[in-house]
Amino acid sequence: MELRHLRYFVAVAEERNFTRAAQRLNIAQPPLSRQIQQLEETLGVQLLERNSRPLKLTETGKFFYSHAAQLLSQTAELESMTKRVGNIERSLSVGFVGSTLYGMLPKIIRRFRDENATVELSLHEMSTMDQIRALKDGHIDIGFGRIRLEDANIRRVILREEKLIVAFPEGHPLSVAKPVVALRDLVNETLIIFPKAPRPSYADQVLAAFQDRALKPRRIYEVRELQIALGLVAAGEGISIVPSSVYGLKRDDVSYRALDDPTLVSPIIMSMRALDESRDIREMLELIYRLYQEEKIPYAPHTDPAR
């Protein structure tokens, strides 16, 4: 059994489909099927229930998947950290969800570059789900997202809880009548949520807020990204619930109103590999809290990045 067998099986287990797994691995489907069969023959067990659609893991397959995924993550971690230790020039790869660009992230990146001129820093827009995968594969070193995902190989630091606000078309009766609105005021509106995929995402946080209060919007309109949501709001197609940092994105055709419930928040979460205790990551986290203090921005209790 080789590492490639583990990579192939993990891809099939996560995609639950040989075609999608082959596309993810950039190989043809027939060789992938043969490799999985070869793995099962080597182990002398059945890992997949091939007659089900989508594919299902056997109980043995579930056990093997959890340990294979962990082993691959540790291998990628070891490879990535060894390369960084061996490089004379330091590098840091950062993944982020688009909505964080409206908050402190641009200032954080500029300040980090100013204070760490020898570090080659690269940025990659990706969903929280993709960030977790990229961290485990060693493609990024830090991720900034909004979804709480439990993974033994990933360490998370909740930087702050950002209040949610409502984006209305300019002149909307509710925005004119009320400086502060409640979710129940919005149930007869078309709710524009984002991103449409992959899920879970920020969209699910918004939907859960309604569900937790036994509320259901009259109509839900799913779009790809925040900018499209705001464009549709401006066109009068509906309303959208957005992080409060978006308020800084001034538009004449959109007005913003606060929500009356202080528990309606979306977290900003910094994620990194569980075993990565590198100097660059410590300096990034220390810089973030320093900037929050300078800007008088409320933040979550400090978490020791070396823990």
C-alpha positions as CSV (number, residue, x, y, z in Angstrom):
1,M,0.0,0.0,0.0
2,E,1.4,3.4,-1.0
3,L,0.5,7.0,-0.3
4,R,-1.1,7.4,-3.7
5,H,-3.6,4.6,-2.8
6,L,-4.6,6.7,0.3
7,R,-4.9,9.9,-1.8
8,Y,-7.1,8.1,-4.4
9,F,-9.3,6.5,-1.8
10,V,-9.8,9.7,0.2
11,A,-10.8,11.5,-3.0
12,V,-13.4,8.8,-3.8
13,A,-14.7,8.8,-0.2
14,E,-15.1,12.5,-0.1
15,E,-16.6,13.0,-3.6
16,R,-18.8,9.8,-3.3
17,N,-18.4,9.5,-7.1
18,F,-15.6,8.0,-9.2
19,T,-16.0,10.6,-12.0
20,R,-15.7,13.6,-9.7
21,A,-12.8,12.0,-7.8
22,A,-10.9,11.4,-11.0
23,Q,-11.4,15.0,-12.1
24,R,-10.2,16.2,-8.7
25,L,-7.1,14.0,-9.0
26,N,-6.6,14.9,-12.7
27,I,-6.5,11.2,-13.8
28,A,-8.8,9.1,-15.9
29,Q,-11.6,7.2,-14.2
30,P,-10.7,3.6,-15.2
31,P,-7.2,3.7,-13.7
32,L,-8.7,5.2,-10.5
33,S,-11.2,2.3,-10.2
34,R,-8.4,-0.2,-10.7
35,Q,-6.3,1.4,-8.0
36,I,-9.2,1.3,-5.5
37,Q,-9.8,-2.4,-6.4
38,Q,-6.1,-3.0,-5.9
39,L,-6.2,-1.3,-2.5
40,E,-9.2,-3.5,-1.4
41,E,-7.4,-6.6,-2.6
42,T,-4.2,-5.7,-0.7
43,L,-6.2,-5.1,2.5
44,G,-8.5,-8.1,1.9
45,V,-11.6,-6.0,2.8
46,Q,-14.4,-4.1,1.0
47,L,-14.2,-0.4,1.4
48,L,-17.0,0.8,-0.9
49,E,-20.6,-0.2,-1.5
50,R,-20.5,0.2,-5.3
51,N,-24.2,-0.5,-5.9
52,S,-25.3,2.6,-4.0
53,R,-25.7,6.1,-5.6
54,P,-24.0,8.1,-4.4
55,L,-21.2,5.7,-3.4
56,K,-21.2,4.7,0.3
57,L,-18.4,3.6,2.5
58,T,-18.7,0.3,4.3
59,E,-18.0,0.4,8.1
60,T,-14.5,-0.8,7.3
61,G,-14.2,2.0,4.7
62,K,-15.3,4.6,7.2
63,F,-12.6,3.5,9.6
64,F,-10.0,3.4,6.9
65,Y,-11.0,6.8,5.6
66,S,-10.7,8.6,8.9
67,H,-7.2,7.3,9.4
68,A,-6.1,7.7,5.8
69,A,-7.2,11.3,5.8
70,Q,-5.3,12.0,9.0
71,L,-2.2,10.4,7.7
72,L,-2.3,12.3,4.4
73,S,-2.8,15.6,6.3
74,Q,0.2,14.8,8.5
75,T,2.3,14.0,5.5
76,A,1.3,17.2,3.8
77,E,2.0,19.1,7.0
78,L,5.4,17.5,7.3
79,E,6.3,18.3,3.7
80,S,5.1,21.9,3.9
81,M,6.8,22.7,7.2
82,T,10.1,21.0,6.2
83,K,10.2,23.0,3.0
84,R,9.6,26.2,4.9
85,V,12.3,25.4,7.5
86,G,14.7,24.6,4.6
87,N,14.0,27.7,2.6
88,I,16.3,30.7,3.2
89,E,13.5,33.0,2.0
90,R,10.3,32.7,4.1
91,S,6.9,32.3,2.4
92,L,3.3,32.4,3.6
93,S,0.3,31.4,1.6
94,V,-3.1,32.8,2.7
95,G,-6.6,31.8,1.8
96,F,-9.6,34.0,2.4
97,V,-13.3,34.3,1.7
98,G,-14.3,37.3,-0.3
99,S,-16.4,39.0,2.4
100,T,-13.3,39.4,4.7
101,L,-11.9,41.9,2.2
102,Y,-14.5,44.5,3.4
103,G,-13.1,44.3,6.9
104,M,-9.6,44.4,8.3
105,L,-7.9,41.9,6.1
106,P,-6.5,44.3,3.5
107,K,-4.9,46.4,6.3
108,I,-3.6,43.2,8.0
109,I,-1.9,42.1,4.8
110,R,-0.4,45.5,4.1
111,R,1.0,45.8,7.6
112,F,2.3,42.2,7.6
113,R,4.2,43.0,4.3
114,D,5.6,46.2,5.7
115,E,6.8,44.5,8.9
116,N,8.0,41.3,7.2
117,A,9.6,42.4,4.0
118,T,11.6,39.1,3.6
119,V,8.4,37.0,3.6
120,E,6.9,36.2,0.2
121,L,3.2,36.4,0.9
122,S,0.6,35.1,-1.6
123,L,-3.2,35.4,-1.4
124,H,-5.9,33.0,-2.7
125,E,-9.6,33.6,-2.6
126,M,-11.4,30.3,-1.7
127,S,-14.4,29.1,0.4
128,T,-13.9,28.0,4.0
129,M,-14.4,24.4,2.8
130,D,-11.7,24.7,0.2
131,Q,-9.4,26.4,2.7
132,I,-9.6,23.4,5.0
133,R,-8.7,21.1,2.2
134,A,-5.9,23.4,1.0
135,L,-4.4,23.6,4.5
136,K,-4.4,19.8,4.8
137,D,-2.8,19.5,1.3
138,G,-0.2,22.0,2.2
139,H,-1.3,24.5,-0.5
140,I,-1.9,27.3,2.0
141,D,-0.6,28.1,5.5
142,I,-3.4,30.3,6.9
143,G,-7.1,30.6,6.1
144,F,-9.5,33.4,6.9
145,G,-13.1,32.1,6.8
146,R,-16.5,32.3,8.6
147,I,-17.6,28.6,9.0
148,R,-16.9,26.6,12.2
149,L,-15.7,23.3,10.9
150,E,-14.3,20.7,13.3
151,D,-11.2,18.9,12.1
152,A,-8.6,17.3,14.3
153,N,-5.9,18.4,11.9
154,I,-6.9,22.0,11.8
155,R,-6.5,24.6,14.6
156,R,-9.0,27.5,14.6
157,V,-8.8,30.9,16.3
158,I,-12.0,32.9,16.3
159,L,-10.7,36.5,15.9
160,R,-14.1,38.3,16.3
161,E,-17.8,38.0,16.0
162,E,-19.0,40.4,13.3
163,K,-22.5,41.8,13.6
164,L,-24.9,41.2,10.8
165,I,-26.9,43.9,9.1
166,V,-29.6,44.1,6.4
167,A,-29.1,45.5,2.9
168,F,-32.2,47.1,1.4
169,P,-32.9,48.7,-2.0
170,E,-32.7,52.5,-1.5
171,G,-36.1,53.7,-0.5
172,H,-37.5,50.4,0.7
173,P,-40.4,51.0,3.0
174,L,-38.8,49.0,5.9
175,S,-35.6,50.9,5.6
176,V,-37.4,54.2,5.7
177,A,-39.7,53.3,8.5
178,K,-37.2,51.5,10.9
179,P,-33.7,52.3,11.8
180,V,-33.4,48.9,13.4
181,V,-35.2,45.8,12.0
182,A,-36.0,42.3,13.3
183,L,-35.7,39.0,11.3
184,R,-39.5,38.6,11.6
185,D,-39.9,41.9,9.7
186,L,-38.1,40.3,6.7
187,V,-40.1,37.1,6.2
188,N,-42.3,38.5,3.4
189,E,-39.2,39.7,1.5
190,T,-37.1,37.8,-1.1
191,L,-34.0,36.8,0.8
192,I,-30.8,36.9,-1.3
193,I,-28.2,34.6,0.1
194,F,-24.6,33.8,-0.9
195,P,-22.5,31.9,-1.8
196,K,-24.6,29.4,-3.6
197,A,-21.8,26.8,-3.4
198,P,-19.9,25.1,-1.9
199,R,-21.9,24.4,1.2
200,P,-21.9,24.7,4.2
201,S,-21.2,28.4,3.9
202,Y,-22.1,31.8,5.1
203,A,-25.5,31.3,3.4
204,D,-26.3,28.5,5.9
205,Q,-25.5,30.8,8.8
206,V,-28.1,33.2,7.6
207,L,-30.7,30.5,6.9
208,A,-30.0,29.0,10.4
209,A,-30.7,32.4,12.0
210,F,-34.3,32.3,10.6
211,Q,-34.8,28.6,11.4
212,D,-33.6,29.0,15.0
213,R,-36.4,31.6,15.4
214,A,-39.1,29.5,13.7
215,L,-39.1,31.9,10.7
216,K,-39.1,31.2,7.0
217,P,-38.5,33.8,4.3
218,R,-41.2,33.9,1.6
219,R,-38.6,33.3,-1.2
220,I,-34.9,32.5,-1.2
221,Y,-32.6,33.6,-4.1
222,E,-29.2,32.0,-4.1
223,V,-26.3,33.7,-5.8
224,R,-22.6,33.1,-6.3
225,E,-21.1,36.0,-4.3
226,L,-21.6,39.1,-2.2
227,Q,-21.2,41.6,-5.0
228,I,-23.9,39.9,-7.0
229,A,-26.2,39.9,-4.0
230,L,-25.8,43.6,-3.5
231,G,-26.3,44.3,-7.2
232,L,-29.6,42.4,-7.0
233,V,-30.6,44.3,-3.9
234,A,-29.9,47.6,-5.7
235,A,-32.1,46.4,-8.5
236,G,-35.0,45.8,-6.1
237,E,-34.9,42.0,-6.4
238,G,-34.9,41.5,-2.7
239,I,-32.9,42.1,0.5
240,S,-29.7,40.5,1.9
241,I,-28.2,39.9,5.3
242,V,-24.5,40.8,5.2
243,P,-21.6,41.3,7.6
244,S,-21.4,44.8,9.1
245,S,-18.0,45.5,7.5
246,V,-19.9,45.7,4.1
247,Y,-21.3,49.0,5.4
248,G,-18.0,50.5,4.3
249,L,-18.9,49.7,0.7
250,K,-20.9,52.8,0.1
251,R,-23.6,52.5,-2.6
252,D,-26.2,55.2,-3.4
253,D,-28.7,52.5,-4.4
254,V,-28.4,50.3,-1.3
255,S,-29.2,51.3,2.4
256,Y,-28.2,49.3,5.4
257,R,-30.1,48.8,8.7
258,A,-29.0,47.2,12.0
259,L,-30.7,44.1,13.3
260,D,-32.3,44.2,16.8
261,D,-30.7,40.9,18.0
262,P,-27.0,41.2,19.2
263,T,-26.6,37.4,18.9
264,L,-26.9,37.7,15.1
265,V,-23.2,37.6,14.2
266,S,-20.8,35.9,11.8
267,P,-17.4,34.8,13.1
268,I,-14.1,35.6,11.4
269,I,-12.0,32.6,11.9
270,M,-8.2,32.1,11.3
271,S,-7.4,28.5,10.5
272,M,-4.0,26.8,10.3
273,R,-2.6,23.3,10.5
274,A,-2.7,21.8,14.0
275,L,1.0,21.1,14.2
276,D,2.3,24.3,12.5
277,E,3.9,26.5,15.1
278,S,6.0,28.6,12.7
279,R,7.2,32.1,13.4
280,D,5.2,33.6,10.5
281,I,1.9,32.3,11.9
282,R,2.6,33.6,15.4
283,E,3.6,37.0,14.0
284,M,0.4,37.1,11.8
285,L,-1.8,36.4,14.8
286,E,0.0,38.9,17.1
287,L,-0.3,41.5,14.4
288,I,-4.0,41.0,14.0
289,Y,-4.7,41.6,17.7
290,R,-2.4,44.6,17.7
291,L,-4.4,46.1,14.8
292,Y,-7.7,45.3,16.5
293,Q,-6.5,47.2,19.6
294,E,-5.3,50.2,17.5
295,E,-8.7,50.3,15.7
296,K,-10.6,49.7,18.9
297,I,-12.3,46.7,17.3
298,P,-13.8,44.2,19.7
299,Y,-12.2,40.8,19.4
300,A,-12.5,37.3,20.8
301,P,-10.3,36.3,23.8
302,H,-6.7,35.8,22.7
303,T,-5.8,32.2,21.8
304,D,-2.1,31.2,22.1
305,P,-1.1,30.3,18.5
306,A,1.5,27.8,19.8
307,R,-1.1,25.8,21.6
